[in-house]
Amino acid sequence: MIRKGFWLGTWSGIVLVVLLWMIELMTGKRVYTLLLNVDFIPVIGDIQWPIWMEWLFHLIIAWIIAILYVYVVYKWWNGSRKAAWLVGGMLTLGAAFTYFPLTTLAIKPTPSVTDLEAIVYWLIGHAAFLIVLVVFDKEPPRNS
């Protein structure tokens, strides 16, 4: 179950990062910057992290979400596809709503909490995360 969560979280997280990176490159909206930003976290935020470490921080969150997703879908719902979309959707929506506190807390320039275009891009990225999470989840997890 944990292995499956890592696998799903890795792919979902990579798709989200790459999509928001491309959106930021094409539009100038700092949604990728916002996703990887940790400058507001005490101690961690004081360090100038290399980009691979910022990706790792993001993937850790994606792994937690995906492991929780696998646990709930398979332990409580026996792998139901309807439950997969429901649970995945709830977890992803929760992650998507971090736009507001992350934007408010950020020290470096990020989109405004009222920037509708950036919010739409953020939601599109998280919808892609959800789709990859559920679509790549094709078979029951092994006991691990």
C-alpha positions in Angstrom: 0.0 0.0 0.0 2.8 2.4 0.9 4.7 1.5 -2.3 1.6 2.1 -4.4 1.1 5.5 -2.7 4.7 6.5 -3.4 4.3 5.5 -7.0 1.0 7.3 -7.5 2.3 10.4 -5.5 5.5 10.5 -7.6 3.7 10.6 -10.9 0.8 12.8 -9.8 3.3 15.2 -8.2 5.6 15.3 -11.2 2.7 16.1 -13.5 1.6 18.9 -11.2 5.0 20.4 -11.0 5.8 20.2 -14.7 2.3 21.6 -15.7 2.6 24.6 -13.3 6.2 25.2 -14.4 5.1 25.3 -18.1 2.1 27.6 -17.2 4.5 29.9 -15.3 6.9 30.0 -18.3 4.1 30.7 -20.8 2.0 33.2 -18.7 4.4 34.7 -16.1 1.9 33.8 -13.4 4.0 32.5 -10.5 2.0 29.3 -9.8 5.1 27.0 -10.0 6.9 29.4 -7.7 4.0 29.2 -5.3 3.9 25.4 -5.4 7.5 25.0 -4.4 7.8 28.0 -2.1 8.8 27.3 1.5 10.2 30.7 2.4 7.5 31.3 5.1 8.4 28.2 7.1 10.6 28.9 10.1 14.2 27.6 9.8 13.5 25.8 6.4 12.5 29.1 4.8 15.8 30.7 5.7 17.8 28.3 3.6 18.3 28.9 -0.2 17.4 25.3 -1.3 18.4 23.9 -4.7 15.5 23.3 -7.0 15.8 19.5 -6.7 15.2 19.9 -2.9 12.2 22.1 -3.5 10.8 19.4 -5.8 11.5 16.8 -3.0 9.5 18.9 -0.5 6.6 19.0 -3.0 6.9 15.2 -3.6 6.8 14.5 0.1 3.4 16.2 0.2 2.3 14.3 -2.9 3.4 11.0 -1.3 1.4 11.8 1.9 -1.7 12.6 -0.1 -1.3 9.5 -2.3 -0.7 7.1 0.6 -3.7 8.5 2.4 -5.7 8.1 -0.8 -4.7 4.5 -1.2 -5.3 3.7 2.4 -8.8 5.2 2.4 -9.9 3.8 -1.0 -8.7 0.3 -0.3 -9.2 -0.1 3.4 -12.5 1.6 3.7 -14.0 1.3 0.2 -12.5 -1.9 -1.1 -11.0 -0.2 -4.2 -14.3 1.2 -5.6 -13.7 3.5 -8.6 -16.4 5.8 -7.4 -14.7 6.0 -4.0 -11.3 6.6 -5.8 -12.7 9.7 -7.5 -14.5 10.9 -4.4 -11.6 10.4 -2.0 -9.0 11.6 -4.6 -11.2 14.6 -5.3 -11.6 15.5 -1.7 -7.8 15.2 -0.9 -6.9 17.1 -4.1 -9.4 19.9 -3.4 -8.0 20.2 0.1 -4.5 20.6 -1.5 -5.8 23.1 -4.0 -7.3 25.3 -1.3 -3.7 25.8 0.1 -3.4 28.4 -2.7 -4.9 31.0 -0.3 -2.8 30.5 2.8 0.4 29.8 0.7 -0.1 33.1 -1.2 -0.9 35.0 2.0 2.2 33.6 3.9 4.7 33.8 1.0 7.5 36.2 1.4 8.8 36.0 -2.2 6.5 37.3 -5.1 3.6 34.9 -5.7 0.2 35.5 -7.3 -2.4 37.5 -5.3 -5.2 35.8 -3.5 -7.5 37.6 -5.8 -5.7 36.7 -9.1 -8.4 34.7 -10.8 -6.2 33.7 -13.7 -3.6 32.2 -11.3 -6.3 30.5 -9.3 -7.7 28.9 -12.5 -4.2 27.7 -13.4 -3.7 26.4 -9.9 -7.0 24.5 -10.1 -6.1 23.1 -13.5 -2.8 21.8 -12.2 -4.5 20.1 -9.2 -7.2 18.6 -11.5 -4.3 17.1 -13.5 -2.9 15.7 -10.2 -6.3 14.1 -9.4 -6.6 12.6 -12.9 -3.2 11.0 -12.8 -3.7 9.8 -9.2 -7.0 8.0 -10.0 -6.3 6.9 -13.6 -2.8 5.4 -12.8 -4.5 3.5 -9.9 -5.5 0.5 -12.0 -5.1 -2.4 -9.7 -5.3 -3.2 -6.0 -2.2 -2.6 -4.0 0.1 -5.4 -2.9 0.5 -5.9 0.8 3.4 -3.6 1.4 
